[in-house]
């Protein structure tokens, strides 16, 4: 559940403050709070989707659709988590608290209305990722963080979002609309076009970041990380097109070994470039 929240560490890593204790502890606290608020919105989202999820081949096994978590207990847990997290976030850093609040309201609006609007549903998911990056920025004294990373994060999250929709549509085929209403607004060829556009622009934007951002090494060594990004994007496309995976991107991160290896190599290379003399 906290996989996507790892993006809150983007600011501290790319601003070269990962080993600054105060910055690290504040970011770690922010990560924990975002995990809690994410848990809250997931609960509310599952409550809103309970009937549709009961018809889904995989989601029907979740605690709320399956009945393992009673509805009154789910409501109580969601409300308590939201109140505690919003208060703690404001105490940690007022600006961080505001970002958490915006995220919570945005995702609640998504659960109630926006998830039923084609394209807007994926844009909201993308905004959630960008807000996580922005939340990390509020927790430290930023000196070298590049706005290019917001662009890359936006495009990458759009790529994952449209990939998720494609995987759902391919999995549910003719009955897709009865499970998730928004899928009626998509077709596989249309989603393939969206994915082609955002995957290409993600690679271009990241490549431009590696040699044009003000905080990267002047010897352009960050360009060494481009092949890993290209591979992970191509691997994800392979998984959703050939293996029919991708309905839950976090499951790919936890289960696909080549994808994991590429991500680890990318992370190690970034840390070496930024932090080794």
C-alpha positions as CSV (number, residue, x, y, z in Angstrom):
1,X,0.0,0.0,0.0
2,X,2.9,2.3,0.5
3,X,4.7,1.5,-2.7
4,X,3.6,4.7,-4.5
5,X,4.3,6.8,-1.4
6,X,8.0,6.1,-1.9
7,X,8.0,9.1,-4.3
8,X,7.9,11.4,-1.3
9,X,11.6,10.6,-1.1
10,X,12.3,12.1,-4.5
11,X,13.1,15.5,-3.2
12,X,15.6,14.4,-0.5
13,X,17.4,12.0,-2.9
14,X,17.6,14.4,-5.9
15,X,18.4,17.4,-3.7
16,X,21.4,15.4,-2.3
17,X,20.1,15.4,1.3
18,X,19.5,11.7,1.8
19,X,22.2,11.5,4.5
20,X,21.2,14.7,6.3
21,X,19.7,13.2,9.4
22,X,17.1,15.9,10.1
23,X,15.9,16.0,6.5
24,X,15.8,12.2,6.4
25,X,13.7,11.9,9.6
26,X,11.2,14.5,8.5
27,X,10.8,12.8,5.1
28,X,10.4,9.4,6.8
29,X,7.7,10.8,9.1
30,X,6.0,12.3,6.0
31,X,6.2,9.0,4.2
32,X,4.5,7.3,7.2
33,X,1.8,9.9,7.3
34,X,1.2,9.5,3.6
35,X,0.9,5.8,4.0
36,X,-1.8,6.4,6.7
37,X,-3.8,8.9,4.5
38,X,-3.5,6.5,1.6
39,X,-4.9,3.8,3.7
40,X,-7.8,6.1,4.6
41,X,-8.7,6.9,1.0
42,X,-8.3,3.3,-0.1
43,X,-10.8,2.3,2.6
44,X,-13.3,5.0,1.4
45,X,-12.7,4.1,-2.2
46,X,-13.4,0.4,-1.5
47,X,-16.5,1.4,0.4
48,X,-17.7,3.4,-2.6
49,X,-16.8,0.6,-5.1
50,X,-18.0,-2.4,-2.9
51,X,-20.7,-3.5,-5.3
52,X,-18.6,-3.3,-8.4
53,X,-15.6,-4.9,-6.7
54,X,-17.8,-7.9,-5.7
55,X,-18.1,-8.6,-9.5
56,X,-14.4,-8.2,-10.2
57,X,-12.4,-11.4,-10.6
58,X,-9.6,-10.2,-8.3
59,X,-11.0,-7.3,-6.2
60,X,-13.8,-9.4,-4.9
61,X,-11.2,-10.9,-2.5
62,X,-10.4,-7.6,-0.8
63,X,-11.5,-7.3,2.9
64,X,-14.5,-5.0,2.3
65,X,-16.0,-6.7,-0.8
66,X,-15.5,-10.1,0.7
67,X,-17.1,-9.1,4.0
68,X,-14.0,-9.8,6.1
69,X,-14.1,-6.2,7.2
70,X,-17.6,-5.1,8.2
71,X,-18.8,-1.8,6.8
72,X,-19.2,0.0,10.1
73,X,-15.6,-0.9,11.1
74,X,-14.4,0.3,7.7
75,X,-16.1,3.7,8.1
76,X,-14.6,4.1,11.6
77,X,-11.1,3.2,10.5
78,X,-11.2,5.5,7.5
79,X,-12.4,8.5,9.5
80,X,-10.0,8.0,12.4
81,X,-7.0,7.6,10.0
82,X,-8.0,10.7,8.1
83,X,-8.4,12.9,11.2
84,X,-5.2,11.7,12.9
85,X,-3.1,12.0,9.7
86,X,-4.3,15.5,8.7
87,X,-3.6,16.8,12.2
88,X,-0.2,15.2,12.5
89,X,0.8,16.4,9.0
90,X,0.0,20.0,9.9
91,X,2.1,19.7,13.1
92,X,5.0,18.2,11.2
93,X,5.0,21.1,8.7
94,X,2.0,23.3,7.8
95,X,2.7,23.2,4.1
96,X,2.9,19.5,4.2
97,X,-0.4,19.3,6.0
98,X,-2.0,21.4,3.3
99,X,-0.6,19.1,0.6
100,X,-2.0,16.1,2.5
101,X,-5.3,17.8,2.8
102,X,-5.5,18.6,-0.9
103,X,-4.5,15.0,-1.7
104,X,-7.2,13.7,0.6
105,X,-9.9,15.9,-0.9
106,X,-8.8,15.2,-4.5
107,X,-8.9,11.4,-4.0
108,X,-12.2,11.6,-2.2
109,X,-13.6,13.5,-5.1
110,X,-12.1,10.9,-7.4
111,X,-13.8,8.1,-5.4
112,X,-17.2,9.9,-5.6
113,X,-17.2,11.5,-9.1
114,X,-14.0,11.9,-11.0
115,X,-13.2,8.2,-11.5
116,X,-16.3,7.9,-13.7
117,X,-14.9,10.5,-16.2
118,X,-12.6,9.1,-18.9
119,X,-9.2,10.8,-19.1
120,X,-9.9,12.8,-16.0
121,X,-9.7,9.7,-13.9
122,X,-6.1,9.0,-15.0
123,X,-5.2,12.7,-14.7
124,X,-6.3,12.6,-11.0
125,X,-4.3,9.5,-10.4
126,X,-1.3,11.3,-11.9
127,X,-1.9,14.4,-9.7
128,X,-1.8,12.1,-6.7
129,X,1.8,11.0,-7.6
130,X,2.9,14.6,-8.2
131,X,1.4,15.7,-4.9
132,X,3.5,13.1,-3.2
133,X,6.6,14.5,-4.8
134,X,5.5,18.0,-3.8
135,X,4.9,16.8,-0.2
136,X,8.5,15.7,0.0
137,X,9.6,19.1,-1.2
138,X,7.8,20.9,1.7
139,X,9.6,18.9,4.3
140,X,13.1,20.0,3.5
141,X,15.0,23.1,2.6
142,X,15.3,22.5,-1.1
143,X,18.4,23.8,-2.8
144,X,18.9,21.8,-6.0
145,X,15.6,20.0,-6.7
146,X,14.7,20.3,-10.4
147,X,11.2,21.1,-11.7
148,X,12.0,18.7,-14.5
149,X,11.2,15.9,-12.0
150,X,7.6,17.2,-11.7
151,X,7.3,16.8,-15.5
152,X,8.8,13.3,-15.5
153,X,6.6,12.2,-12.6
154,X,3.5,13.6,-14.3
155,X,4.2,11.7,-17.6
156,X,5.3,8.5,-15.8
157,X,2.1,8.4,-13.7
158,X,0.0,9.0,-16.8
159,X,1.8,6.1,-18.4
160,X,1.1,3.8,-15.5
161,X,-2.5,5.0,-15.2
162,X,-3.3,4.4,-18.9
163,X,-1.5,1.0,-18.7
164,X,-3.7,0.1,-15.7
165,X,-6.8,1.0,-17.6
166,X,-5.7,-1.0,-20.6
167,X,-5.0,-4.1,-18.4
168,X,-8.4,-3.8,-16.8
169,X,-10.2,-3.4,-20.1
170,X,-8.3,-6.4,-21.6
171,X,-9.0,-8.5,-18.5
172,X,-12.7,-7.8,-18.3
173,X,-13.3,-7.7,-22.1
174,X,-17.1,-7.4,-22.8
175,X,-18.1,-7.0,-19.2
176,X,-15.8,-4.2,-18.5
177,X,-18.4,-1.5,-18.3
178,X,-20.4,-3.4,-15.7
179,X,-17.4,-3.6,-13.4
180,X,-16.0,-0.1,-13.8
181,X,-18.2,2.4,-15.5
182,X,-15.3,4.6,-16.8
183,X,-14.1,1.7,-18.9
184,X,-17.0,2.3,-21.2
185,X,-15.2,5.5,-22.3
186,X,-12.1,3.7,-23.4
187,X,-11.1,1.2,-26.2
188,X,-8.0,-0.8,-26.5
189,X,-6.8,1.1,-29.6
190,X,-7.4,4.5,-27.9
191,X,-5.5,3.4,-24.8
192,X,-2.7,2.1,-27.0
193,X,-2.4,5.6,-28.5
194,X,-2.4,7.3,-25.1
195,X,0.3,4.9,-23.9
196,X,2.4,5.4,-27.0
197,X,2.3,9.2,-26.5
198,X,3.1,9.3,-22.8
199,X,5.7,6.5,-22.9
200,X,7.7,8.3,-25.6
201,X,7.4,11.7,-23.9
202,X,8.4,10.2,-20.6
203,X,11.6,8.9,-22.1
204,X,12.3,12.3,-23.8
205,X,11.5,14.3,-20.6
206,X,13.7,12.1,-18.4
207,X,16.5,12.2,-21.0
208,X,16.4,16.0,-21.1
209,X,16.4,16.1,-17.2
210,X,19.7,14.0,-17.1
211,X,21.7,16.7,-18.9
212,X,19.8,20.0,-18.7
213,X,18.6,20.1,-15.0
214,X,20.7,22.5,-12.9
215,X,21.4,20.0,-10.1
216,X,22.8,17.1,-12.2
217,X,26.6,16.5,-12.5
218,X,28.3,18.6,-15.2
219,X,29.9,15.6,-16.7
220,X,26.5,14.3,-17.8
221,X,26.9,11.0,-15.9
222,X,23.2,11.0,-15.2
223,X,22.7,10.0,-18.8
224,X,24.0,6.6,-17.8
225,X,20.6,6.0,-16.1
226,X,18.6,6.5,-19.3
227,X,18.9,2.8,-20.4
228,X,17.3,1.6,-17.2
229,X,14.4,3.9,-17.6
230,X,13.9,2.9,-21.2
231,X,14.0,-0.8,-20.2
232,X,11.5,-0.5,-17.3
233,X,9.0,1.3,-19.6
234,X,9.5,-1.3,-22.3
235,X,9.2,-4.1,-19.8
236,X,6.0,-2.7,-18.4
237,X,4.6,-2.5,-22.0
238,X,5.6,-6.1,-22.5
239,X,3.9,-7.2,-19.3
240,X,0.6,-5.5,-20.1
241,X,0.6,-6.4,-23.8
242,X,2.0,-9.9,-23.8
243,X,1.5,-11.2,-20.2
244,X,-1.8,-9.3,-19.7
245,X,-0.5,-7.9,-16.4
246,X,-0.6,-4.3,-15.2
247,X,-4.0,-4.0,-13.7
248,X,-2.1,-3.3,-10.4
249,X,1.3,-1.7,-11.2
250,X,2.4,-2.2,-7.6
251,X,2.0,-6.0,-8.1
252,X,4.5,-5.9,-11.0
253,X,7.0,-4.1,-8.8
254,X,6.7,-6.8,-6.2
255,X,6.6,-9.8,-8.5
256,X,8.4,-9.2,-11.8
257,X,12.1,-10.0,-11.3
258,X,13.5,-8.3,-14.5
259,X,11.6,-5.1,-13.6
260,X,12.9,-5.2,-10.1
261,X,16.5,-5.7,-11.2
262,X,16.2,-2.7,-13.6
263,X,14.7,-0.5,-10.9
264,X,17.4,-1.5,-8.4
265,X,20.2,-0.8,-10.9
266,X,18.7,2.5,-11.7
267,X,18.5,3.4,-8.0
268,X,22.0,2.3,-7.3
269,X,23.4,4.2,-10.3
270,X,21.5,7.4,-9.3
271,X,22.8,7.2,-5.7
272,X,26.4,6.6,-6.9
273,X,26.3,9.5,-9.3
274,X,24.8,11.9,-6.7
275,X,26.6,10.8,-3.6
276,X,30.0,9.2,-4.4
277,X,32.9,11.7,-4.8
